[in-house]
Structure formats: structure tokens, C-alpha cells
Amino acid sequence: MDPNLELYRSIVHLDLRERRKRMQHLPTSECVRVRKIVEREERAQKLQEKLAGRDLVEMALTDPSEFRGSPLLQNALLGRALTVPDESAMVARITGKSWNNGEGLLSSMASYDQDNEPYIPIDAWKLVYCDLYYIDGSDATLQDIYEERLREEELQTPAAQAREIVRRDVIKLARRNAKWMISGLEQLLGEERGQEIWQYKETLRTIWKRVSPAPPAWIQHILNAKEQWGFVYYRSREVDRKYGHDWASWWGRIMDSQLPSTERNMGDATVFSIHCQGNRSRLMYLATEDWPTFHANDNLAEDDDFRKRFKEYVQNKGDLLPAGISRSTFIVIPTELIPDSPVWDEDDELDPYWVWAYDADWDSSAEETTFEGETYQGRVKVAYYSLKSWFYAARWEGVSLRDMWLKAQQHPDKLWICYTKYMEEWDHEPYI
């Protein structure tokens, strides 16, 4: 008999203020204890009502749609705690209080390559590989659960298949990274595992570079050469006339704007989605934009003027222009990109979000290329968010801008964009 628990059960239907009044004679720790018990009971009851006697594994294999939008069913199949406080307490204990909730730990591991490689003990990696299994509510140890999951994955048991069906992307990424890291961490000697935090973090960094795939060749080249990289930028004549006097402010607003809400996550097109083996800060430190002083020649067509000035600029700068600045391509900012609205601020989204990318060597007398009535003019609309990402990579690799234009014509907005491959962040979807 637990009188305090029975008391709480009898008043759980009351509002919070009334419950506190009825329980005020008890210590806070006792109130927390009985409240957690009742929360577990309520969650367990809700789970049983949803299951209605059915088997979780069979449900996931035959009708996975039931799990969409139902964290209760998802967590039950993965073996996670019924309540967030229980899971949080377990995570804090295993991570040495470096994390105080499971979702935060999952997010850190999923984005480990981008997250400054935080201090994560081996048991935390194993816990994530086991989908944050609630070991505090089990007689089994974390190692027992880990080894069981490994066996089930190898045999591809129905339970293993069912879990994979309901896992969210963040869990899949975190587990993959955990699998890589565990293989390296298990080879450490006992004294290496007991290092000071700063030493252990360096060990983790070394292991990550050994067990994860190499970055794309263009990123490796930049890092090895330690050279600045990027493009030469110009403002269109109209942009220069309307905004040139205060351009630094306008460009700052554009760079600080929110990613647009598109059908596909625009973040997957940016450099921040690409695997860098922990070298992202070095890569971005070397990124640059070159904005030459430019005075329009009204006797020339705008495009011809840009190409003439660009070639002169590259020739005159010579070796002073960083080797990583593209010589084959330059960027022109169109007036459409400028959010010219008195109510617009950095919390708003860019719409549209493209710039012009010009082929510096395009010859207008070359054979004409057309697509559905449109003619290639030696330039292509490029998503702003792809510039310092796969667009730079494609041009560095020598991909034809004409072929990229042909791909762009199939986009609803007739712009070129390229996304990082799902679960293969060191690679990209087709350029053309």
C-alpha cells in the first residue's frame, strides 16, 4: 500500500493548483515520485489503447502508416521510455550530464560532423545505436541490448526491419555515426578511454577522420591548398543604381535571411549539409567573395560588358587573385533577389532566391542551344544557397554551364540547384 500514490491518483483529475494544494504537506521529492508513477501509468494505458491487443512489430511491417505522427507507438517499438523525464534522467546519467534529454543527444550525434565534435562517451554512442532504449526500466545492461541489436541487424529479424521502418531521419543518421564511432572507440586501450575531456575529444576527432568517408575532392583540395575559394560578384546595372550606395547593408540582410520554405529542405543544398570530416570551420574560413569596383559601359550590352570586365579583372589581378576563385564563372546579382520591402527583415525568407551565374568563356556565335522555346545565353539561374556548395564543385570539376542550364529548365522556377545525397553527405545528386 502506497498512501501518497493513492492520494495522487485520487486527485489527478483536478487542476494543477488544486493538486498542489492537496499535496503541499508532502516533500517535493515525494510529490515528484508519485507524479512520475502516475504519468507512466497513463502513458502505458494510452499505449495499450492504441495497440488494442496487436503486436507492434507486425503493425509496423504491415501498416507503417499507423506510426506516422505517433511518437508513442514509435518509441514503444524502439524500446524508448514511456515518459520524457525518465528518458532524460537516463541520458543525463550515461552522458555524465553533458546532455539532459534524448532528442538533444540524437541531434548532436546526427550532426556530429558539423557540431564541433562534442565529448561523447562510448556508452552514449551505444545508447543511440540502440535507439535510446530505456535500460533503466530493464534487467538487461546496455551492453546486452547493444549486442542483441547487432545480432538482430545482422540477421535482419522482423523486429530489426520494423524498427528501421519507423525511425526518423535524425535517428538513422545518429545511429550510422554511432556505428562508425563505436568501431573505433572499442579499439582504444583502457587508459585512452579514461583521458581528460580535452584529450578524449581530440581522440574522438582522430577516430572520426579515420572511420568516416573522406570529404568530396573539391573540399579536400581547398583544405590541402589552404586557399581562399569562391566567385567574383557583380551587381546588375539596376541593382547598382538602386542599392549600390548602401550595398553592404543590403547584402548583409540577404545573407542573414531565413532559408525559404520549399518542398524539399533547402538546407540540403547548402555547404552545411556536406560531410567535411570535422573541417567545416576551416572550409568556411577560407570561403570568400570578390567584389570588384565596376563602372558600367553603356555602349556595350550588359552581359558583354560583364564578360569583358571580368576577363580584364582576372588578367590584371594575376596571381593576386586567390587560386580558389573561379576563373570560368562569375556571379551577377539580379534585382529580383533584393527584398525591397519596408516590412522585410532577416526573419523573412528570400523569394525568389536565385542569382545569375555566367560562363566567362561563352561565345555567342557558338551553336545555339534551345529548350522549349528558351535559348541559352551563356548564363543560368542558380539557387543562392547552392553557390558555395555543389555549384562551385560542379564548375571546379569542369561541368558545362550549358548542360547545367538544360537541367535548370526542368525546374519549376528554371533555376539550377543540387542537393546533397541522403545518408551519403559526401556525395551529391546529379549535376546535369
Residue pairs with C-beta under 8 A, 6 or more apart in sequence:
2 34
4 26
4 30
4 33
4 34
5 34
5 37
5 38
7 22
7 23
7 34
8 19
8 23
8 31
8 34
8 35
8 37
8 38
9 38
11 18
11 19
11 22
11 23
12 19
12 38
14 22
23 31
36 83
36 85
36 86
39 82
39 83
39 85
40 82
40 83
40 86
43 72
43 82
43 83
44 82
46 72
47 72
47 73
47 76
47 82
50 70
50 72
50 73
51 59
56 73
56 76
56 77
56 162
57 77
57 158
57 159
57 162
58 158
59 66
59 67
59 73
60 67
60 77
60 162
60 163
60 165
60 166
61 158
61 161
61 162
61 165
64 165
64 166
66 73
67 73
67 74
67 77
67 165
67 166
73 166
74 166
74 168
75 81
75 82
76 82
77 162
77 163
77 166
78 131
78 132
78 133
78 163
78 166
78 167
78 171
79 130
79 131
79 133
79 134
79 145
80 87
80 102
80 131
80 132
80 133
80 134
81 87
81 90
81 132
81 134
81 136
81 137
82 134
84 101
84 102
86 134
86 136
86 137
87 101
87 102
87 132
87 134
88 100
88 101
88 102
89 136
90 127
90 132
90 134
90 135
90 136
91 99
91 100
91 101
91 102
91 105
91 124
91 127
91 132
92 99
92 100
93 136
94 121
94 123
94 124
94 127
94 142
95 105
95 120
95 121
95 124
96 121
98 118
98 119
98 120
98 124
99 105
99 108
99 124
102 132
105 124
105 127
105 128
105 132
105 174
106 128
106 132
106 170
106 171
106 174
107 170
107 174
108 115
108 118
108 120
109 120
109 125
109 128
109 173
109 174
109 177
109 178
110 169
110 170
110 171
110 173
110 174
110 177
111 173
112 118
112 120
112 177
112 181
112 208
113 177
113 208
113 212
113 275
113 276
113 277
113 278
113 280
113 425
114 272
114 276
114 280
117 201
117 204
117 205
117 208
117 278
118 201
119 197
119 200
119 201
119 204
120 181
120 204
122 182
122 185
122 186
122 193
123 142
125 178
125 181
125 182
125 185
126 142
126 143
126 146
126 178
126 182
127 133
127 135
127 142
128 174
128 175
128 178
129 146
129 149
129 175
129 178
129 179
129 182
130 142
130 145
130 146
130 149
131 149
131 163
131 167
131 171
131 175
133 142
133 145
133 149
135 141
135 142
135 145
138 145
140 148
149 160
152 159
152 160
153 160
164 172
167 175
169 422
172 423
173 423
176 423
177 212
180 208
180 211
180 212
181 204
181 207
181 208
181 211
183 211
184 207
184 208
184 210
184 211
185 193
185 204
185 207
188 203
192 203
193 200
195 203
205 278
208 277
208 278
209 277
209 278
212 275
212 277
213 275
213 426
214 220
214 277
214 426
215 223
215 274
215 275
215 276
215 277
215 279
215 426
216 274
216 393
216 426
216 427
216 428
217 397
218 392
218 393
218 396
218 397
219 274
219 276
219 279
219 283
221 396
222 229
222 283
222 286
222 324
223 279
223 282
223 283
223 286
225 323
225 324
226 286
227 286
227 322
227 323
227 324
228 286
228 287
228 288
228 322
228 324
228 325
229 286
229 287
229 288
229 322
229 324
229 325
229 392
230 287
230 288
230 289
230 290
230 324
230 325
230 326
230 388
230 392
231 289
231 290
231 325
231 326
231 329
231 330
231 331
231 387
231 392
232 290
232 291
232 292
232 310
232 313
232 314
232 325
232 326
232 330
232 331
233 289
233 290
233 291
233 330
233 331
233 332
233 333
234 291
234 292
234 294
234 306
234 309
234 310
234 330
234 331
234 332
234 333
235 243
235 244
235 247
235 294
235 332
235 333
236 302
236 332
236 333
236 334
236 335
236 356
237 296
237 302
238 335
239 333
239 334
239 335
239 337
239 338
240 294
240 296
242 335
242 338
242 340
243 250
243 338
250 338
253 339
253 344
253 345
253 346
254 337
254 338
254 339
254 350
254 384
256 346
257 339
257 346
257 348
257 349
257 350
258 346
258 347
258 348
258 349
258 350
259 265
259 266
259 267
259 270
259 349
259 385
260 266
260 349
260 350
260 351
260 353
261 349
264 419
266 353
266 383
266 385
267 273
268 419
268 420
268 422
269 383
269 385
269 386
269 389
269 390
269 417
269 418
269 419
269 420
270 385
270 386
270 388
270 389
271 280
271 283
271 284
271 287
271 388
271 389
272 280
273 389
273 419
273 420
273 425
274 389
274 390
274 420
274 425
274 426
275 425
275 426
276 283
286 324
287 388
288 322
288 325
290 321
290 325
292 309
292 313
294 309
296 302
296 305
297 305
297 308
300 308
303 358
303 377
303 378
303 379
306 330
306 332
306 358
307 358
307 360
307 362
307 378
310 330
310 358
310 360
311 360
313 321
314 321
314 327
314 360
326 392
326 395
326 396
327 360
328 359
328 360
328 361
328 395
329 357
329 358
329 359
329 360
329 395
329 401
330 357
330 358
330 360
331 355
331 356
331 357
331 358
331 382
331 387
332 355
332 356
332 357
332 358
332 379
333 355
333 356
334 354
334 355
334 356
336 352
336 354
337 350
337 352
337 353
337 354
337 355
337 384
339 348
339 350
350 384
352 413
352 415
353 383
353 384
353 385
354 381
354 382
354 383
354 384
354 413
354 415
355 381
355 382
355 384
355 387
356 379
356 380
356 381
356 382
357 379
357 380
357 381
357 382
357 387
357 391
357 401
357 416
358 378
358 379
358 401
359 378
359 379
359 401
359 402
362 377
362 378
362 379
362 401
364 377
364 378
368 375
368 376
369 375
369 376
369 402
369 405
369 406
370 376
371 405
371 406
371 409
372 409
374 409
374 414
376 402
376 405
376 406
378 401
379 401
379 405
380 401
380 404
380 405
380 408
380 415
380 416
381 408
381 413
381 414
381 415
381 416
382 391
382 408
382 415
382 416
382 417
383 391
383 415
383 416
383 417
385 417
386 416
386 417
386 418
389 418
390 418
390 419
390 420
390 428
390 431
391 416
391 418
393 428
394 404
394 418
394 431
395 401
397 431
399 431
399 432
400 432
403 431
403 432
404 416
404 431
404 432
405 416
406 432
407 416
407 430
407 431
407 432
408 414
408 415
408 416
411 417
418 428
418 429
418 430
418 431
419 428
419 429
420 427
420 428
420 429
421 427
421 428
421 429
